[in-house]
């Protein structure tokens, strides 16, 4: 992002706080979330092809991918869960439903891939989270997760922490398959 974009973002931020506009989950047709959309475009960054994925050059993303699926460098590998893929997908949906700052965007049945929008609590910065669910033999499954920020050149580790939290919540709610 260039200096002009940063300056505009800073001015927009000051204006939003001056007006006392902070938006919570629900109607985001006004306020700071709408301001980010006017300045930077639609917050949904769209689907990804995990096999051909190229990481963000700014470092404001995180990728957790099982071995052999992603050519891009990964931040970690998710566990294999001892549940069918449908149950894993439902567990991710529960995470979204229970987080007031995460919203479902799309569900691709053919690719078994879902997309979510997460917003930071105070500043409402948007991040797109792509999740691909992978069926394995023996009633097991795993997933690939990619979270990326729309705005800025650094996310201070927010995307990685989010994916680590999601994986931790999945570990708490689902049985993990034993390692061979």
MODELLER restraints for C-alpha pairs under 7 A, 6 or more apart:
rsr = mdl.restraints
at = mdl.atoms
rsr.add(forms.Gaussian(group=physical.xy_distance, feature=features.Distance(at['CA:1:A'], at['CA:152:A']), mean=6.71, stdev=0.5))
rsr.add(forms.Gaussian(group=physical.xy_distance, feature=features.Distance(at['CA:1:A'], at['CA:153:A']), mean=6.84, stdev=0.5))
rsr.add(forms.Gaussian(group=physical.xy_distance, feature=features.Distance(at['CA:16:A'], at['CA:32:A']), mean=6.01, stdev=0.5))
rsr.add(forms.Gaussian(group=physical.xy_distance, feature=features.Distance(at['CA:21:A'], at['CA:31:A']), mean=5.29, stdev=0.5))
rsr.add(forms.Gaussian(group=physical.xy_distance, feature=features.Distance(at['CA:21:A'], at['CA:32:A']), mean=6.40, stdev=0.5))
rsr.add(forms.Gaussian(group=physical.xy_distance, feature=features.Distance(at['CA:22:A'], at['CA:31:A']), mean=6.12, stdev=0.5))
rsr.add(forms.Gaussian(group=physical.xy_distance, feature=features.Distance(at['CA:22:A'], at['CA:32:A']), mean=6.17, stdev=0.5))
rsr.add(forms.Gaussian(group=physical.xy_distance, feature=features.Distance(at['CA:23:A'], at['CA:31:A']), mean=5.84, stdev=0.5))
rsr.add(forms.Gaussian(group=physical.xy_distance, feature=features.Distance(at['CA:23:A'], at['CA:32:A']), mean=6.62, stdev=0.5))
rsr.add(forms.Gaussian(group=physical.xy_distance, feature=features.Distance(at['CA:23:A'], at['CA:33:A']), mean=6.95, stdev=0.5))
rsr.add(forms.Gaussian(group=physical.xy_distance, feature=features.Distance(at['CA:25:A'], at['CA:100:A']), mean=5.87, stdev=0.5))
rsr.add(forms.Gaussian(group=physical.xy_distance, feature=features.Distance(at['CA:25:A'], at['CA:101:A']), mean=6.32, stdev=0.5))
rsr.add(forms.Gaussian(group=physical.xy_distance, feature=features.Distance(at['CA:28:A'], at['CA:34:A']), mean=6.54, stdev=0.5))
rsr.add(forms.Gaussian(group=physical.xy_distance, feature=features.Distance(at['CA:32:A'], at['CA:124:A']), mean=6.82, stdev=0.5))
rsr.add(forms.Gaussian(group=physical.xy_distance, feature=features.Distance(at['CA:33:A'], at['CA:124:A']), mean=5.66, stdev=0.5))
rsr.add(forms.Gaussian(group=physical.xy_distance, feature=features.Distance(at['CA:37:A'], at['CA:43:A']), mean=6.30, stdev=0.5))
rsr.add(forms.Gaussian(group=physical.xy_distance, feature=features.Distance(at['CA:43:A'], at['CA:126:A']), mean=5.81, stdev=0.5))
rsr.add(forms.Gaussian(group=physical.xy_distance, feature=features.Distance(at['CA:43:A'], at['CA:150:A']), mean=6.57, stdev=0.5))
rsr.add(forms.Gaussian(group=physical.xy_distance, feature=features.Distance(at['CA:44:A'], at['CA:117:A']), mean=6.70, stdev=0.5))
rsr.add(forms.Gaussian(group=physical.xy_distance, feature=features.Distance(at['CA:44:A'], at['CA:128:A']), mean=5.95, stdev=0.5))
rsr.add(forms.Gaussian(group=physical.xy_distance, feature=features.Distance(at['CA:45:A'], at['CA:128:A']), mean=5.98, stdev=0.5))
rsr.add(forms.Gaussian(group=physical.xy_distance, feature=features.Distance(at['CA:47:A'], at['CA:130:A']), mean=6.69, stdev=0.5))
rsr.add(forms.Gaussian(group=physical.xy_distance, feature=features.Distance(at['CA:50:A'], at['CA:69:A']), mean=6.87, stdev=0.5))
rsr.add(forms.Gaussian(group=physical.xy_distance, feature=features.Distance(at['CA:50:A'], at['CA:70:A']), mean=5.55, stdev=0.5))
rsr.add(forms.Gaussian(group=physical.xy_distance, feature=features.Distance(at['CA:51:A'], at['CA:69:A']), mean=5.56, stdev=0.5))
rsr.add(forms.Gaussian(group=physical.xy_distance, feature=features.Distance(at['CA:51:A'], at['CA:70:A']), mean=4.64, stdev=0.5))
rsr.add(forms.Gaussian(group=physical.xy_distance, feature=features.Distance(at['CA:51:A'], at['CA:71:A']), mean=5.98, stdev=0.5))
rsr.add(forms.Gaussian(group=physical.xy_distance, feature=features.Distance(at['CA:52:A'], at['CA:71:A']), mean=6.59, stdev=0.5))
rsr.add(forms.Gaussian(group=physical.xy_distance, feature=features.Distance(at['CA:53:A'], at['CA:70:A']), mean=6.94, stdev=0.5))
rsr.add(forms.Gaussian(group=physical.xy_distance, feature=features.Distance(at['CA:53:A'], at['CA:72:A']), mean=6.17, stdev=0.5))
rsr.add(forms.Gaussian(group=physical.xy_distance, feature=features.Distance(at['CA:54:A'], at['CA:72:A']), mean=5.97, stdev=0.5))
rsr.add(forms.Gaussian(group=physical.xy_distance, feature=features.Distance(at['CA:55:A'], at['CA:72:A']), mean=6.54, stdev=0.5))
rsr.add(forms.Gaussian(group=physical.xy_distance, feature=features.Distance(at['CA:58:A'], at['CA:153:A']), mean=4.89, stdev=0.5))
rsr.add(forms.Gaussian(group=physical.xy_distance, feature=features.Distance(at['CA:58:A'], at['CA:154:A']), mean=6.42, stdev=0.5))
rsr.add(forms.Gaussian(group=physical.xy_distance, feature=features.Distance(at['CA:59:A'], at['CA:153:A']), mean=6.80, stdev=0.5))
rsr.add(forms.Gaussian(group=physical.xy_distance, feature=features.Distance(at['CA:59:A'], at['CA:154:A']), mean=6.04, stdev=0.5))
rsr.add(forms.Gaussian(group=physical.xy_distance, feature=features.Distance(at['CA:60:A'], at['CA:148:A']), mean=6.03, stdev=0.5))
rsr.add(forms.Gaussian(group=physical.xy_distance, feature=features.Distance(at['CA:60:A'], at['CA:149:A']), mean=5.72, stdev=0.5))
rsr.add(forms.Gaussian(group=physical.xy_distance, feature=features.Distance(at['CA:60:A'], at['CA:153:A']), mean=6.06, stdev=0.5))
rsr.add(forms.Gaussian(group=physical.xy_distance, feature=features.Distance(at['CA:60:A'], at['CA:154:A']), mean=4.81, stdev=0.5))
rsr.add(forms.Gaussian(group=physical.xy_distance, feature=features.Distance(at['CA:60:A'], at['CA:155:A']), mean=4.84, stdev=0.5))
rsr.add(forms.Gaussian(group=physical.xy_distance, feature=features.Distance(at['CA:61:A'], at['CA:147:A']), mean=5.50, stdev=0.5))
rsr.add(forms.Gaussian(group=physical.xy_distance, feature=features.Distance(at['CA:61:A'], at['CA:148:A']), mean=4.09, stdev=0.5))
rsr.add(forms.Gaussian(group=physical.xy_distance, feature=features.Distance(at['CA:61:A'], at['CA:149:A']), mean=6.20, stdev=0.5))
rsr.add(forms.Gaussian(group=physical.xy_distance, feature=features.Distance(at['CA:61:A'], at['CA:159:A']), mean=5.65, stdev=0.5))
rsr.add(forms.Gaussian(group=physical.xy_distance, feature=features.Distance(at['CA:62:A'], at['CA:75:A']), mean=6.35, stdev=0.5))
rsr.add(forms.Gaussian(group=physical.xy_distance, feature=features.Distance(at['CA:62:A'], at['CA:146:A']), mean=5.73, stdev=0.5))
rsr.add(forms.Gaussian(group=physical.xy_distance, feature=features.Distance(at['CA:62:A'], at['CA:147:A']), mean=5.34, stdev=0.5))
rsr.add(forms.Gaussian(group=physical.xy_distance, feature=features.Distance(at['CA:62:A'], at['CA:148:A']), mean=6.49, stdev=0.5))
rsr.add(forms.Gaussian(group=physical.xy_distance, feature=features.Distance(at['CA:62:A'], at['CA:159:A']), mean=5.46, stdev=0.5))
rsr.add(forms.Gaussian(group=physical.xy_distance, feature=features.Distance(at['CA:62:A'], at['CA:160:A']), mean=4.91, stdev=0.5))
rsr.add(forms.Gaussian(group=physical.xy_distance, feature=features.Distance(at['CA:63:A'], at['CA:74:A']), mean=5.18, stdev=0.5))
rsr.add(forms.Gaussian(group=physical.xy_distance, feature=features.Distance(at['CA:63:A'], at['CA:75:A']), mean=5.45, stdev=0.5))
rsr.add(forms.Gaussian(group=physical.xy_distance, feature=features.Distance(at['CA:63:A'], at['CA:145:A']), mean=5.80, stdev=0.5))
rsr.add(forms.Gaussian(group=physical.xy_distance, feature=features.Distance(at['CA:63:A'], at['CA:146:A']), mean=4.54, stdev=0.5))
rsr.add(forms.Gaussian(group=physical.xy_distance, feature=features.Distance(at['CA:63:A'], at['CA:147:A']), mean=6.65, stdev=0.5))
rsr.add(forms.Gaussian(group=physical.xy_distance, feature=features.Distance(at['CA:64:A'], at['CA:74:A']), mean=5.71, stdev=0.5))
rsr.add(forms.Gaussian(group=physical.xy_distance, feature=features.Distance(at['CA:64:A'], at['CA:75:A']), mean=5.58, stdev=0.5))
rsr.add(forms.Gaussian(group=physical.xy_distance, feature=features.Distance(at['CA:64:A'], at['CA:76:A']), mean=4.81, stdev=0.5))
rsr.add(forms.Gaussian(group=physical.xy_distance, feature=features.Distance(at['CA:64:A'], at['CA:77:A']), mean=5.14, stdev=0.5))
rsr.add(forms.Gaussian(group=physical.xy_distance, feature=features.Distance(at['CA:64:A'], at['CA:78:A']), mean=6.13, stdev=0.5))
rsr.add(forms.Gaussian(group=physical.xy_distance, feature=features.Distance(at['CA:64:A'], at['CA:144:A']), mean=5.70, stdev=0.5))
rsr.add(forms.Gaussian(group=physical.xy_distance, feature=features.Distance(at['CA:64:A'], at['CA:145:A']), mean=5.18, stdev=0.5))
rsr.add(forms.Gaussian(group=physical.xy_distance, feature=features.Distance(at['CA:64:A'], at['CA:146:A']), mean=6.49, stdev=0.5))
rsr.add(forms.Gaussian(group=physical.xy_distance, feature=features.Distance(at['CA:65:A'], at['CA:74:A']), mean=6.41, stdev=0.5))
rsr.add(forms.Gaussian(group=physical.xy_distance, feature=features.Distance(at['CA:65:A'], at['CA:76:A']), mean=6.57, stdev=0.5))
rsr.add(forms.Gaussian(group=physical.xy_distance, feature=features.Distance(at['CA:65:A'], at['CA:77:A']), mean=5.00, stdev=0.5))
rsr.add(forms.Gaussian(group=physical.xy_distance, feature=features.Distance(at['CA:65:A'], at['CA:78:A']), mean=6.31, stdev=0.5))
rsr.add(forms.Gaussian(group=physical.xy_distance, feature=features.Distance(at['CA:65:A'], at['CA:143:A']), mean=7.00, stdev=0.5))
rsr.add(forms.Gaussian(group=physical.xy_distance, feature=features.Distance(at['CA:65:A'], at['CA:144:A']), mean=4.46, stdev=0.5))
rsr.add(forms.Gaussian(group=physical.xy_distance, feature=features.Distance(at['CA:65:A'], at['CA:145:A']), mean=6.39, stdev=0.5))
rsr.add(forms.Gaussian(group=physical.xy_distance, feature=features.Distance(at['CA:66:A'], at['CA:77:A']), mean=5.02, stdev=0.5))
rsr.add(forms.Gaussian(group=physical.xy_distance, feature=features.Distance(at['CA:66:A'], at['CA:78:A']), mean=6.14, stdev=0.5))
rsr.add(forms.Gaussian(group=physical.xy_distance, feature=features.Distance(at['CA:66:A'], at['CA:144:A']), mean=6.44, stdev=0.5))
rsr.add(forms.Gaussian(group=physical.xy_distance, feature=features.Distance(at['CA:67:A'], at['CA:77:A']), mean=6.98, stdev=0.5))
rsr.add(forms.Gaussian(group=physical.xy_distance, feature=features.Distance(at['CA:78:A'], at['CA:142:A']), mean=6.86, stdev=0.5))
rsr.add(forms.Gaussian(group=physical.xy_distance, feature=features.Distance(at['CA:78:A'], at['CA:143:A']), mean=6.71, stdev=0.5))
rsr.add(forms.Gaussian(group=physical.xy_distance, feature=features.Distance(at['CA:78:A'], at['CA:167:A']), mean=6.87, stdev=0.5))
rsr.add(forms.Gaussian(group=physical.xy_distance, feature=features.Distance(at['CA:79:A'], at['CA:142:A']), mean=6.45, stdev=0.5))
rsr.add(forms.Gaussian(group=physical.xy_distance, feature=features.Distance(at['CA:79:A'], at['CA:176:A']), mean=6.75, stdev=0.5))
rsr.add(forms.Gaussian(group=physical.xy_distance, feature=features.Distance(at['CA:80:A'], at['CA:140:A']), mean=6.71, stdev=0.5))
rsr.add(forms.Gaussian(group=physical.xy_distance, feature=features.Distance(at['CA:80:A'], at['CA:141:A']), mean=5.72, stdev=0.5))
rsr.add(forms.Gaussian(group=physical.xy_distance, feature=features.Distance(at['CA:80:A'], at['CA:142:A']), mean=4.82, stdev=0.5))
rsr.add(forms.Gaussian(group=physical.xy_distance, feature=features.Distance(at['CA:80:A'], at['CA:176:A']), mean=5.95, stdev=0.5))
rsr.add(forms.Gaussian(group=physical.xy_distance, feature=features.Distance(at['CA:80:A'], at['CA:177:A']), mean=5.56, stdev=0.5))
rsr.add(forms.Gaussian(group=physical.xy_distance, feature=features.Distance(at['CA:81:A'], at['CA:140:A']), mean=5.58, stdev=0.5))
rsr.add(forms.Gaussian(group=physical.xy_distance, feature=features.Distance(at['CA:81:A'], at['CA:141:A']), mean=5.35, stdev=0.5))
rsr.add(forms.Gaussian(group=physical.xy_distance, feature=features.Distance(at['CA:81:A'], at['CA:142:A']), mean=5.99, stdev=0.5))
rsr.add(forms.Gaussian(group=physical.xy_distance, feature=features.Distance(at['CA:81:A'], at['CA:174:A']), mean=6.76, stdev=0.5))
rsr.add(forms.Gaussian(group=physical.xy_distance, feature=features.Distance(at['CA:81:A'], at['CA:175:A']), mean=5.83, stdev=0.5))
rsr.add(forms.Gaussian(group=physical.xy_distance, feature=features.Distance(at['CA:81:A'], at['CA:176:A']), mean=4.24, stdev=0.5))
rsr.add(forms.Gaussian(group=physical.xy_distance, feature=features.Distance(at['CA:81:A'], at['CA:177:A']), mean=5.00, stdev=0.5))
rsr.add(forms.Gaussian(group=physical.xy_distance, feature=features.Distance(at['CA:82:A'], at['CA:139:A']), mean=6.32, stdev=0.5))
rsr.add(forms.Gaussian(group=physical.xy_distance, feature=features.Distance(at['CA:82:A'], at['CA:140:A']), mean=4.56, stdev=0.5))
rsr.add(forms.Gaussian(group=physical.xy_distance, feature=features.Distance(at['CA:82:A'], at['CA:141:A']), mean=6.70, stdev=0.5))
rsr.add(forms.Gaussian(group=physical.xy_distance, feature=features.Distance(at['CA:82:A'], at['CA:175:A']), mean=5.46, stdev=0.5))
rsr.add(forms.Gaussian(group=physical.xy_distance, feature=features.Distance(at['CA:82:A'], at['CA:176:A']), mean=5.36, stdev=0.5))
rsr.add(forms.Gaussian(group=physical.xy_distance, feature=features.Distance(at['CA:82:A'], at['CA:177:A']), mean=4.60, stdev=0.5))
rsr.add(forms.Gaussian(group=physical.xy_distance, feature=features.Distance(at['CA:83:A'], at['CA:139:A']), mean=5.42, stdev=0.5))
rsr.add(forms.Gaussian(group=physical.xy_distance, feature=features.Distance(at['CA:83:A'], at['CA:140:A']), mean=4.85, stdev=0.5))
rsr.add(forms.Gaussian(group=physical.xy_distance, feature=features.Distance(at['CA:83:A'], at['CA:141:A']), mean=6.14, stdev=0.5))
rsr.add(forms.Gaussian(group=physical.xy_distance, feature=features.Distance(at['CA:84:A'], at['CA:135:A']), mean=6.76, stdev=0.5))
rsr.add(forms.Gaussian(group=physical.xy_distance, feature=features.Distance(at['CA:84:A'], at['CA:139:A']), mean=4.79, stdev=0.5))
rsr.add(forms.Gaussian(group=physical.xy_distance, feature=features.Distance(at['CA:84:A'], at['CA:140:A']), mean=5.28, stdev=0.5))
rsr.add(forms.Gaussian(group=physical.xy_distance, feature=features.Distance(at['CA:84:A'], at['CA:141:A']), mean=5.75, stdev=0.5))
rsr.add(forms.Gaussian(group=physical.xy_distance, feature=features.Distance(at['CA:85:A'], at['CA:133:A']), mean=6.39, stdev=0.5))
rsr.add(forms.Gaussian(group=physical.xy_distance, feature=features.Distance(at['CA:85:A'], at['CA:134:A']), mean=6.50, stdev=0.5))
rsr.add(forms.Gaussian(group=physical.xy_distance, feature=features.Distance(at['CA:85:A'], at['CA:135:A']), mean=5.26, stdev=0.5))
rsr.add(forms.Gaussian(group=physical.xy_distance, feature=features.Distance(at['CA:85:A'], at['CA:141:A']), mean=5.18, stdev=0.5))
rsr.add(forms.Gaussian(group=physical.xy_distance, feature=features.Distance(at['CA:89:A'], at['CA:133:A']), mean=6.83, stdev=0.5))
rsr.add(forms.Gaussian(group=physical.xy_distance, feature=features.Distance(at['CA:91:A'], at['CA:170:A']), mean=6.75, stdev=0.5))
rsr.add(forms.Gaussian(group=physical.xy_distance, feature=features.Distance(at['CA:96:A'], at['CA:102:A']), mean=5.51, stdev=0.5))
rsr.add(forms.Gaussian(group=physical.xy_distance, feature=features.Distance(at['CA:96:A'], at['CA:103:A']), mean=6.43, stdev=0.5))
rsr.add(forms.Gaussian(group=physical.xy_distance, feature=features.Distance(at['CA:101:A'], at['CA:118:A']), mean=5.56, stdev=0.5))
rsr.add(forms.Gaussian(group=physical.xy_distance, feature=features.Distance(at['CA:101:A'], at['CA:119:A']), mean=5.31, stdev=0.5))
rsr.add(forms.Gaussian(group=physical.xy_distance, feature=features.Distance(at['CA:101:A'], at['CA:120:A']), mean=6.91, stdev=0.5))
rsr.add(forms.Gaussian(group=physical.xy_distance, feature=features.Distance(at['CA:101:A'], at['CA:121:A']), mean=6.68, stdev=0.5))
rsr.add(forms.Gaussian(group=physical.xy_distance, feature=features.Distance(at['CA:102:A'], at['CA:116:A']), mean=6.65, stdev=0.5))
rsr.add(forms.Gaussian(group=physical.xy_distance, feature=features.Distance(at['CA:102:A'], at['CA:117:A']), mean=5.58, stdev=0.5))
rsr.add(forms.Gaussian(group=physical.xy_distance, feature=features.Distance(at['CA:102:A'], at['CA:118:A']), mean=4.26, stdev=0.5))
rsr.add(forms.Gaussian(group=physical.xy_distance, feature=features.Distance(at['CA:102:A'], at['CA:119:A']), mean=6.51, stdev=0.5))
rsr.add(forms.Gaussian(group=physical.xy_distance, feature=features.Distance(at['CA:103:A'], at['CA:116:A']), mean=5.51, stdev=0.5))
rsr.add(forms.Gaussian(group=physical.xy_distance, feature=features.Distance(at['CA:103:A'], at['CA:117:A']), mean=5.14, stdev=0.5))
rsr.add(forms.Gaussian(group=physical.xy_distance, feature=features.Distance(at['CA:103:A'], at['CA:118:A']), mean=6.36, stdev=0.5))
rsr.add(forms.Gaussian(group=physical.xy_distance, feature=features.Distance(at['CA:104:A'], at['CA:115:A']), mean=6.35, stdev=0.5))
rsr.add(forms.Gaussian(group=physical.xy_distance, feature=features.Distance(at['CA:104:A'], at['CA:116:A']), mean=4.51, stdev=0.5))
rsr.add(forms.Gaussian(group=physical.xy_distance, feature=features.Distance(at['CA:104:A'], at['CA:117:A']), mean=6.42, stdev=0.5))
rsr.add(forms.Gaussian(group=physical.xy_distance, feature=features.Distance(at['CA:105:A'], at['CA:115:A']), mean=5.39, stdev=0.5))
rsr.add(forms.Gaussian(group=physical.xy_distance, feature=features.Distance(at['CA:105:A'], at['CA:116:A']), mean=5.02, stdev=0.5))
rsr.add(forms.Gaussian(group=physical.xy_distance, feature=features.Distance(at['CA:105:A'], at['CA:117:A']), mean=6.49, stdev=0.5))
rsr.add(forms.Gaussian(group=physical.xy_distance, feature=features.Distance(at['CA:106:A'], at['CA:114:A']), mean=5.61, stdev=0.5))
rsr.add(forms.Gaussian(group=physical.xy_distance, feature=features.Distance(at['CA:106:A'], at['CA:115:A']), mean=5.08, stdev=0.5))
rsr.add(forms.Gaussian(group=physical.xy_distance, feature=features.Distance(at['CA:107:A'], at['CA:113:A']), mean=6.14, stdev=0.5))
rsr.add(forms.Gaussian(group=physical.xy_distance, feature=features.Distance(at['CA:107:A'], at['CA:114:A']), mean=4.40, stdev=0.5))
rsr.add(forms.Gaussian(group=physical.xy_distance, feature=features.Distance(at['CA:107:A'], at['CA:115:A']), mean=6.48, stdev=0.5))
rsr.add(forms.Gaussian(group=physical.xy_distance, feature=features.Distance(at['CA:108:A'], at['CA:114:A']), mean=5.97, stdev=0.5))
rsr.add(forms.Gaussian(group=physical.xy_distance, feature=features.Distance(at['CA:112:A'], at['CA:132:A']), mean=6.03, stdev=0.5))
rsr.add(forms.Gaussian(group=physical.xy_distance, feature=features.Distance(at['CA:112:A'], at['CA:133:A']), mean=5.65, stdev=0.5))
rsr.add(forms.Gaussian(group=physical.xy_distance, feature=features.Distance(at['CA:113:A'], at['CA:131:A']), mean=5.51, stdev=0.5))
rsr.add(forms.Gaussian(group=physical.xy_distance, feature=features.Distance(at['CA:113:A'], at['CA:132:A']), mean=4.23, stdev=0.5))
rsr.add(forms.Gaussian(group=physical.xy_distance, feature=features.Distance(at['CA:113:A'], at['CA:133:A']), mean=6.05, stdev=0.5))
rsr.add(forms.Gaussian(group=physical.xy_distance, feature=features.Distance(at['CA:114:A'], at['CA:130:A']), mean=5.99, stdev=0.5))
rsr.add(forms.Gaussian(group=physical.xy_distance, feature=features.Distance(at['CA:114:A'], at['CA:131:A']), mean=5.25, stdev=0.5))
rsr.add(forms.Gaussian(group=physical.xy_distance, feature=features.Distance(at['CA:114:A'], at['CA:132:A']), mean=6.52, stdev=0.5))
rsr.add(forms.Gaussian(group=physical.xy_distance, feature=features.Distance(at['CA:115:A'], at['CA:129:A']), mean=5.60, stdev=0.5))
rsr.add(forms.Gaussian(group=physical.xy_distance, feature=features.Distance(at['CA:115:A'], at['CA:130:A']), mean=4.56, stdev=0.5))
rsr.add(forms.Gaussian(group=physical.xy_distance, feature=features.Distance(at['CA:115:A'], at['CA:131:A']), mean=6.21, stdev=0.5))
rsr.add(forms.Gaussian(group=physical.xy_distance, feature=features.Distance(at['CA:116:A'], at['CA:128:A']), mean=5.82, stdev=0.5))
rsr.add(forms.Gaussian(group=physical.xy_distance, feature=features.Distance(at['CA:116:A'], at['CA:129:A']), mean=5.01, stdev=0.5))
rsr.add(forms.Gaussian(group=physical.xy_distance, feature=features.Distance(at['CA:116:A'], at['CA:130:A']), mean=6.52, stdev=0.5))
rsr.add(forms.Gaussian(group=physical.xy_distance, feature=features.Distance(at['CA:117:A'], at['CA:126:A']), mean=6.56, stdev=0.5))
rsr.add(forms.Gaussian(group=physical.xy_distance, feature=features.Distance(at['CA:117:A'], at['CA:127:A']), mean=5.71, stdev=0.5))
rsr.add(forms.Gaussian(group=physical.xy_distance, feature=features.Distance(at['CA:117:A'], at['CA:128:A']), mean=4.76, stdev=0.5))
rsr.add(forms.Gaussian(group=physical.xy_distance, feature=features.Distance(at['CA:117:A'], at['CA:129:A']), mean=6.17, stdev=0.5))
rsr.add(forms.Gaussian(group=physical.xy_distance, feature=features.Distance(at['CA:118:A'], at['CA:126:A']), mean=5.74, stdev=0.5))
rsr.add(forms.Gaussian(group=physical.xy_distance, feature=features.Distance(at['CA:118:A'], at['CA:127:A']), mean=5.13, stdev=0.5))
rsr.add(forms.Gaussian(group=physical.xy_distance, feature=features.Distance(at['CA:118:A'], at['CA:128:A']), mean=6.38, stdev=0.5))
rsr.add(forms.Gaussian(group=physical.xy_distance, feature=features.Distance(at['CA:119:A'], at['CA:125:A']), mean=5.21, stdev=0.5))
rsr.add(forms.Gaussian(group=physical.xy_distance, feature=features.Distance(at['CA:119:A'], at['CA:126:A']), mean=4.60, stdev=0.5))
rsr.add(forms.Gaussian(group=physical.xy_distance, feature=features.Distance(at['CA:119:A'], at['CA:127:A']), mean=6.21, stdev=0.5))
rsr.add(forms.Gaussian(group=physical.xy_distance, feature=features.Distance(at['CA:120:A'], at['CA:126:A']), mean=6.86, stdev=0.5))
rsr.add(forms.Gaussian(group=physical.xy_distance, feature=features.Distance(at['CA:125:A'], at['CA:151:A']), mean=6.90, stdev=0.5))
rsr.add(forms.Gaussian(group=physical.xy_distance, feature=features.Distance(at['CA:126:A'], at['CA:149:A']), mean=6.28, stdev=0.5))
rsr.add(forms.Gaussian(group=physical.xy_distance, feature=features.Distance(at['CA:126:A'], at['CA:150:A']), mean=6.03, stdev=0.5))
rsr.add(forms.Gaussian(group=physical.xy_distance, feature=features.Distance(at['CA:127:A'], at['CA:147:A']), mean=6.54, stdev=0.5))
rsr.add(forms.Gaussian(group=physical.xy_distance, feature=features.Distance(at['CA:127:A'], at['CA:148:A']), mean=5.36, stdev=0.5))
rsr.add(forms.Gaussian(group=physical.xy_distance, feature=features.Distance(at['CA:127:A'], at['CA:149:A']), mean=4.31, stdev=0.5))
rsr.add(forms.Gaussian(group=physical.xy_distance, feature=features.Distance(at['CA:127:A'], at['CA:150:A']), mean=5.86, stdev=0.5))
rsr.add(forms.Gaussian(group=physical.xy_distance, feature=features.Distance(at['CA:128:A'], at['CA:147:A']), mean=5.64, stdev=0.5))
rsr.add(forms.Gaussian(group=physical.xy_distance, feature=features.Distance(at['CA:128:A'], at['CA:148:A']), mean=5.51, stdev=0.5))
rsr.add(forms.Gaussian(group=physical.xy_distance, feature=features.Distance(at['CA:128:A'], at['CA:149:A']), mean=6.55, stdev=0.5))
rsr.add(forms.Gaussian(group=physical.xy_distance, feature=features.Distance(at['CA:129:A'], at['CA:145:A']), mean=6.98, stdev=0.5))
rsr.add(forms.Gaussian(group=physical.xy_distance, feature=features.Distance(at['CA:129:A'], at['CA:146:A']), mean=5.58, stdev=0.5))
rsr.add(forms.Gaussian(group=physical.xy_distance, feature=features.Distance(at['CA:129:A'], at['CA:147:A']), mean=4.25, stdev=0.5))
rsr.add(forms.Gaussian(group=physical.xy_distance, feature=features.Distance(at['CA:129:A'], at['CA:148:A']), mean=6.60, stdev=0.5))
rsr.add(forms.Gaussian(group=physical.xy_distance, feature=features.Distance(at['CA:130:A'], at['CA:145:A']), mean=5.70, stdev=0.5))
rsr.add(forms.Gaussian(group=physical.xy_distance, feature=features.Distance(at['CA:130:A'], at['CA:146:A']), mean=5.15, stdev=0.5))
rsr.add(forms.Gaussian(group=physical.xy_distance, feature=features.Distance(at['CA:130:A'], at['CA:147:A']), mean=6.40, stdev=0.5))
rsr.add(forms.Gaussian(group=physical.xy_distance, feature=features.Distance(at['CA:131:A'], at['CA:143:A']), mean=6.70, stdev=0.5))
rsr.add(forms.Gaussian(group=physical.xy_distance, feature=features.Distance(at['CA:131:A'], at['CA:144:A']), mean=5.65, stdev=0.5))
rsr.add(forms.Gaussian(group=physical.xy_distance, feature=features.Distance(at['CA:131:A'], at['CA:145:A']), mean=4.64, stdev=0.5))
rsr.add(forms.Gaussian(group=physical.xy_distance, feature=features.Distance(at['CA:131:A'], at['CA:146:A']), mean=6.63, stdev=0.5))
rsr.add(forms.Gaussian(group=physical.xy_distance, feature=features.Distance(at['CA:132:A'], at['CA:143:A']), mean=5.42, stdev=0.5))
rsr.add(forms.Gaussian(group=physical.xy_distance, feature=features.Distance(at['CA:132:A'], at['CA:144:A']), mean=5.09, stdev=0.5))
rsr.add(forms.Gaussian(group=physical.xy_distance, feature=features.Distance(at['CA:132:A'], at['CA:145:A']), mean=6.61, stdev=0.5))
rsr.add(forms.Gaussian(group=physical.xy_distance, feature=features.Distance(at['CA:133:A'], at['CA:142:A']), mean=6.15, stdev=0.5))
rsr.add(forms.Gaussian(group=physical.xy_distance, feature=features.Distance(at['CA:133:A'], at['CA:143:A']), mean=4.44, stdev=0.5))
rsr.add(forms.Gaussian(group=physical.xy_distance, feature=features.Distance(at['CA:133:A'], at['CA:144:A']), mean=6.63, stdev=0.5))
rsr.add(forms.Gaussian(group=physical.xy_distance, feature=features.Distance(at['CA:134:A'], at['CA:141:A']), mean=5.54, stdev=0.5))
rsr.add(forms.Gaussian(group=physical.xy_distance, feature=features.Distance(at['CA:134:A'], at['CA:142:A']), mean=5.22, stdev=0.5))
rsr.add(forms.Gaussian(group=physical.xy_distance, feature=features.Distance(at['CA:134:A'], at['CA:143:A']), mean=5.44, stdev=0.5))
rsr.add(forms.Gaussian(group=physical.xy_distance, feature=features.Distance(at['CA:135:A'], at['CA:141:A']), mean=4.60, stdev=0.5))
rsr.add(forms.Gaussian(group=physical.xy_distance, feature=features.Distance(at['CA:135:A'], at['CA:142:A']), mean=6.77, stdev=0.5))
rsr.add(forms.Gaussian(group=physical.xy_distance, feature=features.Distance(at['CA:147:A'], at['CA:159:A']), mean=5.54, stdev=0.5))
rsr.add(forms.Gaussian(group=physical.xy_distance, feature=features.Distance(at['CA:148:A'], at['CA:159:A']), mean=6.44, stdev=0.5))
